Amino acid sequence: MSQQVDTAIVGAGSAGLSALRQVKKSAESFVLIDPGPLGTTCARAGCMPSKALIHVANAYHRRHALKQLGIRGASRLRCEIPDVLQHVRTLRDHFTAGMVEATHHLAGTQYWQGKGVLEGPQHIRVGKEVIHARRIVLAPGASPVVPKPWRAFGDRILTSSTIFEQEDFPPRIAVIGLGAIGLELGQALARLGVAVTGFDRADMIGGLSDPMVNAATLELLRQELALHLGVSAEIREVEDGLEVSGGGQKVVVDKILAAVGVKPNIEGLGLETLNVDLDDQGMPSIDPLTAQIADQPVYLAGDANGIRPILHEALDEGFIAGRSGGKADDRECSCRRTPLRIVFSDPQCAGVGTEFAALDKQATVIGKADFTDQSRAVLEGSNRGLLRVYAAASSGRLLGAEMGVPDGEHLGHLLALAIQEEQTVFDLLRMPFYHPTTTEGLRTALRDAAHQLDGPGRRSELSLCESCPEAPLR
């Protein structure tokens, strides 16, 4: 049997659903293909359950500061991890159910449950049926990587896909890989009472590339976690658990959280039938502005293309691919938003715009703010961390920023808007900064950058901003 449609979408995750919304605006017919279960990675095993766990962990950790606030009895608090995990799953199931409902509402009877496999640029096989599609959007997502030698340790190797299914956590866990997932979950586990040891091949954590921000953040995190950086971790079974070693350091743990990255779900997808060159990972060349594979009527969007594996980027790529996949004319280019990366650790790590490693250092000024004495942070006992903003030396235009600070998620959003609107340090300094807020820490960094700038960008209006101290009552 066969069916003919304008557009076929493979994958009902965030990118696939975003593509479907656009396809439905212009395509006369479509199908959405996914083997299930529905619900998106974000809702089932990513953004939502991880933030639920982090919230509980941070609330429990706060007990250490209660005595100095005049609140007694915190020492009698205890964390029942099985109850915590059930709470996390309850919230997870709530968000997942919402996404399942949204998927059925969007796709209606055109949802096909099964694995879609390409048989050329305009044909997809689903079981015994072949679908002929004028255009195809591929959004199969990505899965956590577990190196082959580690698979022999079975369920003692956890990933972001399995950790929330645990009924309890053992007393000792190693986290291998300290990017966003490893750092967030590793700190959360430590705050829940688990002895956590972290390993990473790189010297940088949480996606940071600024050595000063990285060093300041590491100093703080090492107060809670044992971290070993710049080492390759090896695992072997010993009498009382799994021994993880690297760089001359050894630790015996009960389980390991593997957070060494994700792999696009392209195996068995049939990309080899497109008659395009594939790299040694089986990945075709993709235009990041259109999501199109070479000159074929096929688009690869979301985490599966490995370009920017972050949810809001997946939504954008789905939008781009869906709009292209649903139009009768040739491909249409779309601009991309300012890069924004946030890690929900404490302090929060964030990177905005051009990262430090990619800057032309000779043409850049850097403003910094040490949050040790930041007024609002002092009031809330979170006064720690470093923010650095990068601006073009010739014009003062904001280029990027990296930080490990309280409320980094909010400062990151503000800076992303300013960078996308091509604002200068001086433009941003002219906005009001309410007191006392952590946003005043951004003003400190902007002032530091402004004092290093000279030329046409500096304007007389700055006199007001420069005369107002961050801590006006001192």
N, C-alpha and C positions, 0 to 999 in steps of 0.2 A: 504494500500500500504506500501511497505518497500523498503529500499535501503541498500546496503552493501558497506562500505568504510573501508579503512585502519584506518583513523583517523578522528574523529569529534572534532571540536573546538567550544565551546560555549562561545561567547563573542567576539566582534570585537573592543575592546579597545586596549590600548597599549600592554598589555600582550598577548592578543589573536592574534594580528597582528604579534607580535614578534614570537609567536609559529608557526603561519602559514608560515612565511618565512623559518623556519627550516623544517617543515613538508613537504613542497613542494620539498625539496632537496632529499627526500628519499621515501616518501609515493607514492604509485601508484594512490591512490584516497583519497579524503578528502571532507569534507563539513565545511563551516563556518556558524554558526547559531547565529543570533542576531535579537532582536525585533526592533532595530532602536530607535531613529534616529542614523545614523552612525556619526562618527567624533571624537571619544574618549573624555573622561572626561577632559583630559588636555586641548584640544583645545576648547571645548565648555564651560567649567565652572571652569577650574582649573588654571593651570600654565599660560596660555597665556593671557586670559582676566584680571586676577589679576595683572600680571606684567604690562600690558598696563595701568591699573588704577593707579598703584603705580608710574609709570613713570610720568604721568600727575600730580599726587599729589605732587611728589617731585619737579617737575619743578615749580609749583605754589608756593610751600613753599619757594623756593629759593629767592623769592622776598624780604623776610625779611633781606637778607644779601646784597642786591644790593647797598644800600646807602653807606655802608662802603667801597664798591669797587669803589665809584665815579660815580655810575649809578643812575640817578635821575628819578622820575616819577613812581616808582614801586607801590606807594600807590594808583595809579589810576587803577591798574590791577584788574580785577574781573574774577571770575570763573563761567562760565555758565554750571552748572552740567548736564542739559539735553544734551548739546552739547558734553560734556566730555563722557557721557555714550554712545552716538551715535558713537563717535570715537572708544570707546572700543569695541562696538559691530561690527563695520566695520572690525577692526583688527581680532576680534574673528571669524567672518564669513570667513575671508580670510584663516586663519589657519584651520578652520573646513572643508572648501571646499577642501583643499589640502588633508586632511586625508580621506575624503569621496572618493575622486578620487583614492587615494592609496589603499583603501580597495577594491574597485571594480576592480582595476588592479590586485591585488593579488589574489582575490577570483574568479574573472570571473563569470562564470555561476554556480559556486558551493557555492555562497552565498545564504543562505536560510533565509528569513526574518520571524521571529517568535520566540517564547519563547521555548527554549530547556529544557525538563524535563527528568531526568534520570528514566529509568525503569530497573534498574539493572546495573551492571558494564560494559555492552557492548551494551546497548540499550538506545536510546534517542527518545522521542516522540516530534515531532514538528507539532502541530495541529493534523490532522488526520493521519499523516504519522509517521512511526517508522523507525529509522535508526539503523542498526546494525553496530557497529564500533569495530574494534579490539582494539583500544585505544581511550581514550577520554581525551581531555584537557579542563578543566573548567576555564574560565576567565571572570566571570560575573561582576567583579568590585565591587564597594562599593558606598553607598549613604550617604549623611549627616544625622546625627541623629537629630531628633526633638522629645524630650520627650513627651509622650502622653498627659500630662496635658497642654502643651504649644500649642498643635494643635488647641485648642478651640479659640485661638486668630487669626486664619486664616492667611491672607497675611501680617499681621503685624509682623509675625515671618519670617525673611529672612534667607536663607542659601547660601552657596557658589553656589548652583545650581540656585538660583532665584535672587540674588542681581544684576546681570548684566542685568536683564530684566526690572529693574526699569526705569521709565522715568525721575525720579528725586529722590533726597534724602531729607527726612524731616530734620528739624533743629536739632533733638535730637535722637540719636541712642545709645542703649546699646549693647555691645559685650559680650556675655557670652561664655567663653572659650578662653584662650590666648595662644594656641599653635601656630603653623605656620600660619594657616588661619586667626584666630582671630587677631593675632598681626599684620600681614601684612595689612589686610583690615581695621582694626580699626585705625591704624596710618594713612593710606591713606585717610580714611573718615575725620579724624581730620584735615589733611592738606588741604582738600578741603573746609573746613569751617564748618563741622558738629560738634556739641558738642557731644563728645564720652565719654562714661563711660564703663570701662572694669571690668569684674568679672571673677574669676577663683577659683576653689576649691583648687588648688595647690598653693604653694608659689613660684614655679619656672615658668618662662615663656619661650615661644619659644623653648621648648624641651631642655633647659639647665639643667644641673645637678650640675654644679660647683657653689657653693654659692657666691664666690667672683665675678665671671663673671656675675652671675644673679643680684647681688646687684648693680654692676656698671651700668649694662644695664637698670635696673629699675630706677635708679636715673635719667638717661637721658630721658627715655620714659615718666616719670611722669611730665616732663616739658611741654608735649603736651597732655597727656591723664590722666584722673582720673582713677586710677587703684585700685581695691580692691581684694586682694589675700587671699587665705586660707579660703574662704567663699563659702557657697552654696547659689546660687542665687534663689530667689523665685519671681514669677511674679503674679500680680493681676491687674485687670482693675480698673482704677479710672476715675474721670470725664474728665480729660484732657489728658488721654493717658494710658500708661502701667507703673505701678510702679514696679521697680526692687529693691529688698532689699536683704541684706546679710551682716552679721557681724556688724549689727547695722547701716549700711549705706543704704540710700534710694535715689532713683533718679526716676523721672518721664520722660519717653521718648515717642517718637512717634512710633518707631519700634525697633525691637531687631534682631541682627544678632546672630543666634545660631551657634556656632563653637565648639561644645562639642564632636566632633569626627565623625567618619564614621562607618557605619555598613555594613559588607559584604553582597552582594546581593545573599544570599543562600536560602532565604525563597522560598519555592515552587520549589526548584531545584531538589528535589528527592534524596538528599544524604542518606536518611533513607533506600533507596532500595539497598544500597551497602553492607549491612550486616556488617558494622563496627561500633565500639563504637563512639557515638557522645557526646560532652560535653553539659553543660546546655545551651549553646548558639546555639546548633545544628551543631557544627563544629567538623569534624573528625580530627584525628591525621595526621599531614603532615610532611614528611621528608623535612627539609629546603634545603638539598643538591640535592634533585631530584624533589621536588614538588609532589611526589607520595603520594596518600592516602593509608595508610596501605600497603597491598600486592596486591591491586587491580590495574588493568590496567587503572587507572583514576588519573589524575593530576590536582591539584588546584593551580593556579598561579595568581600573581598580587595582587591587593588590596583585593581581595576576601578572601585570606587566612590570612590576618591580620598580617603577619610577619614583613614586612617592606613596609608600604603603601606609597612608593615614586616612582615617574615615572621611574627613571633609574633602580630601583630594580625590578619594574614590567617588564621592558624590559628584564632584565636578567632572571627572573623567567619564562617568556614566552619562551625565548631561551632554557632554561634547559628543560622545559616541552615539548616543541616542538621537541627538539632533541630526547628526550626519547620517546615521543609519535609517532615519525616517524621512529623509528628503529625497526628492526625485533628481535634484541637480547634483553636481559634483561636490566633493568634500568642502567643508567650511571650517576655516581656522578659528580658534578661540584663544583669547589671551588667558593666562593663568594668574591666579591670585598670588600675593606675597607669601612666600613660604613661612609657615608657622608650625613650630614643634613645641609641645608641652609635655613634661614628665611630672606626674602628680606625686612626686616625692616630697620630703620636707628637709630642706627648702625645695621649692618647686624649680625645676630646671626648665628653661625655655630658650629657644633660639628663634629669631625673627629675621627675615630678609637674608642678606648676604652673610654667611657665617664667617667667623674670624679667619679660618684657614684659607678662604677664597679672596680675602681683601688684598688690595694693593696697599701695602703698609705705608709706602712713601707718600701716598696721596690721601691718607686717611688720618683723621684725628679721633681719639678715643676718650670719651668721658666716662668716669666711673663714680659709683656710689657704694660706699660701705654701709650696710644696714645695721651695723652694731649699735649705732646711736640714732637710728631712725625713730622719730617720735612715736608714731602709732605702733610700730613693732615693739618698742620698749614697753608700752602700756600692755601689750598682749603677750609679752614674754617670748616673742618670736624674732627678736632683734639679732639677726645673723644673716650672713650671705653677702654676695657681691653682684652688682649689675654693671655691665659695660655696654655703652652705646657707641656705634661707629658712624661717622659722618664724613662726607667728602670735604677735604681740606680746602678745595677751591671755592665751594659754594655753601657749605654747611648742610647740604641735603643729607637727610638721614639714609643710611645704607642698610643698617642691621643692628642687632644687639644679641648678646647672650647673657644669661643670668642664672643664678641659683639663689633665689630670694623668696621671702614670704609673698604670697599673692602674685607670683610670677605669671599665672594664667591671665590675670587682668592687665598687668603691665604689658604682657606680650600682645594682647589684642589691641591695646591702645597704640603701641608702636607699629603693629602691622597696618593699621589704618593710616597712620601718618606716613609710613613708607610707601604704601600703595598710592597715596595722594601726592607723592613726591614733595612732601613738606620738608622744611629745613629745621635745624635745631631751634632757630629763632621763631619760626612759625609755631612750633609746639610750646615754646616758652611763653608765648603770649596767651595761651589758654589759662583759665583759672585753675588753681590747685587748692582744693579745700583742705582745711586743717582741722583735726589731724587725720591724715590718711596715708597709707603706704605709697600712694601715687606721688607724694612729695619726694620720695626717694628717687623717682624718675627725674623730677626737676633738678635734684642735686647733680645727677649724672649729666643732664643737658647743660646745666650751667658750667660744669667742668669742661665740657666740649666747647661751649661758646667762648670761654675765656682763652681757648687755644686758636680760635678763628679770627681772621681779620679780613676786611675787604667789603665788597658791596652787600654781602648778606647781612652784615650787622646793621641794625636800625636803631634809631633813637628811642623807640618804644621800649627797648630792652631795659632802660633805666629803672622802670617800675619793677620789672621782674627781678633785676639784680639787687634791688634795695630791700626786698622782702625776704627775711631769713626763713628757713624751714621751721625753726623752733622760735617763734616770735616772742615768747615770754621769757626767754633767757637773757 
